[in-house]
Amino acid sequence: MKAVSGFAALASLLCLVSSCTSFPERGASPDGSVEEGLTPVSNTRHFDALWNLDDYPMNVFYGLAAPSGDREAMAAEALYRCARSVAISEHLYVSTGLVTESAGAQLQSWASRGEAVYDESSIEGIASRLKTLELIEGKEGMLLIAEDPAKTAVRRPDAGGRDKTGRPAWIDSPPQIPGYIAAVGETKGYRFLTDSLEAADIGAAYALMEASADTVTEARSYSETAKATGQTQTGEAGRNGVFQLSRGTIQGFYVLARWFDARKNVYYTLAVCPV
């Protein structure tokens, strides 16, 4: 089975997959996996881990659950989202449409519906092999950071420097990283942090797709004319447009860095995929 998401709406898929695994009353098991029940969590770095991922190699993923009164449900959701991040990194099909239309002297462009498709059927198997590194709880929800032992622990590439205010240089110009394509996604903040992050992620996925040499783009033009006849005169109006559809598959999608501009309430994601 495949899972399909609308443009910038992947974040709204809140499936609680307790069938993937369960959780312990006294935390994680000795081998790091999560078992039945759930109790306490690490607060060593709190949610700073979301903004500073440099300590982890590229076989480490995370899942963030929205806040809830049911901690076990939050843990199940965090695990699901973490496993889904791995599934997305393995194979993500994305498509998006752009309409450019002129009517008289006016020219307008807007995005039409897009999709992001990943393999939902692989998530249960991925969840069962993840090794928990940290489980952090706060007002933003519950954050699970886990290692996928099936992937090589490749060192994370450098995302580049920052200006005097701490703003990353990659927001304005994605870095040139040997062996990778880099792209940036952004979004205004949503009610829940998890939705904001995932909306920025999917924006970065669309940007990567558009930058990839494997992207297929199709264009179709259209024209419409309407005639109106009045008592004293006859008028004619028309509009012309182009619908452009781009689609492609991303393998190796990975979030390299994040940034939140609190003044503008904008979230940014820097993502990469192998060339």
N, C-alpha and C positions, 0 to 999 in steps of 0.2 A: 504494500500500500504506500502511496505517496502522500505527503502532506503539502497543501498549497496555501500560500499566504498572499493577501492583497498587498499593494504597495504601501510601505511604511506601517504595515499592520501586523507584521510577524509577532510583534510584542504582545498582541492581544490574545494569543493562543495560550490559555492557562490550563492545560491538562494536568491533572494530578495523577501521576502514574505510580500508584502504590504497588502495582504488580511488578514493577521493575526490581524493587528491593524493599526491605523494611528497615526499621531503625531501633538501636538498643536503648534500654533504660539507663545504662551507665556509659553512654557514648559509643565511640567507635571500637571495633574489635582490634586485637593486637596487630593484625596485618594491615590495618588502616581502612578496611572496607566498612561500609555502614550496615548495621544489622537492625533487628526488630526493636522498636520502641524509640526513645530518644531522650537524652537529657542534655546536659550542658555542652556549651560550645566555647570555642576559643575567642577571646576578645583582645588578643595580643596586639593586633594592628588595626582592629576594627575595620571600617570600610575603606581605609586608605589603600587597601590592596587593589581596589577598582581603578585607582588613578596612578598607581605605580606597580606595573607588572614586571619590572626589570629583573626582579629576583628569580623569576621562573623561566625554565626553558620552554620550548614550543610544543611540548607534549603535556602541558598543564592547561586546564580549562576551568571555567567556573560557571556556576548557575546561581542566579539571584531570584529568590522568591519574594513576591509582594508581602507586606505585613499582614498577619492574620492572627486571630485568637487561638487557632489550632496549630500548635508548633509541629506536630507530626505531619500535618498536611503541608506546612511550609517546607519541611525537610524533604518530603516527597516531591514537591514542586521544584525545589532547588536541584535535586538530583536529576529530575527529568530535564530541566533546562541545561544542566551541565552536559548530560549525555547528548542532548540535541545539538549543543555547540560542536561536539565531536562529529556528529552526523553531518552537520552543515559543512564542516571543514573537509570532509571526505568527498562530498558531491553536492553542489548547489546549482540548480538551473534557475536562471533569472531572465525575465523579459520585461520590457517596459515600452510604452508608446508615447510619442510626442506629436501633438497637433500644432501646426503653424497655419494660421488663417488670416486672410486679408479681406476687408470689406471697405471699399472706398479707400480712404487715406489711412485707415486704421490697420495695424498689424498686431496680432496677438499670438502667443504661444502658451500652451499648457500641457501638462502631463496627463495621459489617460491611464487607465488601469494597468498595473503591473503585477507580476507574480514572482514569488520565490518558492522553489520546490525542492524539498529534500526527502531523504528516504526514512520515513517514519518507522518502517518495519525493523530497522537496525538498532533502534534506541534501547530496547530491552537488553539486548546482548551487550551493548556498549556500557550501559549502567551497571551491569553485573561485574564488569572488569575494572571499573574505576577505583582508584585508591585515594581515599580522603587525605588531604594534607591539612586543610583548615576548615572549620565550620564556625562561622561568625554570625552573631545575631545582634540586631540593632533596630532602631526606629524605622530604617529603610526596608527591613525585612530580614531574610536569612540568606547568607552568602556561603556557598559551598565551593571550595577550591580543591580540585582533584587532578590526579595524574592519570594519564592513559598509558599503562605499561606496554600496550601494543604499538606505541609510536616511539620513535627515536627522540631522545632528549637533546634536540638541536639547540644550540645557543641562540638566544633572541637577538636579532639584529638591532643596532643602535638606531633609535628613532630621530636623532638629531638634537640640536641645542634648544635653548629657550632665550627669550629676551629678558630685559631687566625686571619686568613684571611677573615673570614666570610663565608667560604664554609660550607654548611650544611653536617652533618655527614651522613644523609640518602642517599646521592649520592653514597657512597661506600657500605653502608650497610642499607637496609630498616629497619625501626624501628619495634620492636615487640609491637604491640598495641592490648590489650585485646579486643576480639570480632571482630577483623578486619584482613584481609590479606592486606599487603602493598607491592607495587612493584614500580619500577622506570622505566621510559621510557626516551629516549634521542634522539636528532636529531641534525644534523647540521642546521644552520640557513638558512631560505628561504628568498626570497625577502621581503615578508610582515611578520610582527610579528605574525599576526593571524595564518598564515600557519605554522610557526615554533612551536607555542604553541600547535596547534592541532595535528601536527605530533608527538610531544613528548607525548601528551595525548594518542594517539592511540598505541604508543609503550608501554606505561604503561599498557594499556588494554590487550595487548598481553601477557605481563609479568604476569599480574594477572591471566589471563586464564590458563597459563602454571603452575601457583602455586596452582590453585584450585583443590580440590579433585574431583570435578565433571567433570573435563576435560576428553574428550575421545580422545585417541591417536591410530591411525592405522598406520601400517608400511607395505610397499610392496617392495620387493627386485626385481632387474632386472639384467640381464647380457647380454652383447653384445660382439661378437667376429668377427673380420674381418681378412681375409687372403689375402695376396698380393703375387703374383708370378712374379719373375723377370727372367732375362736371366740366372743368375747363382745361384739364391737361392730363397727360399720361406720363407716369413715372416708371422707371425701371431700376431695380437694385440687384446687385449680385455679390457673391462672395466666392473666393477661391481658397483652397487649402491643400495642405500636404499632411498625410498621416504617415509617420515613420515608426516602424516597429524594430526594436533591437532585442536580440536574444542570444544567450550563450551559457556555457557551463563553466563553473569555477571549481577547480579542485585544489585543495590546500588553503582555503580561506582561513585567515587567522587574524585576530585582533592584536595589533602590536602595541597600541597606546590609546589613551583616552584623555579627554580634557573637558572640564565644565566651566563655562563662562557664567558666573553667577549674576553678573550685572545684566547680561542679555538673556539669561535663562536659556542658553543654547548648549547642547551636548555634542561633542565631536568624537568621532572614532577614526583612528588610523588603522587600516587593514591592509594585509598583503596576501599575495598568492604567488607561487613559483611561476617563473616565466615559462 
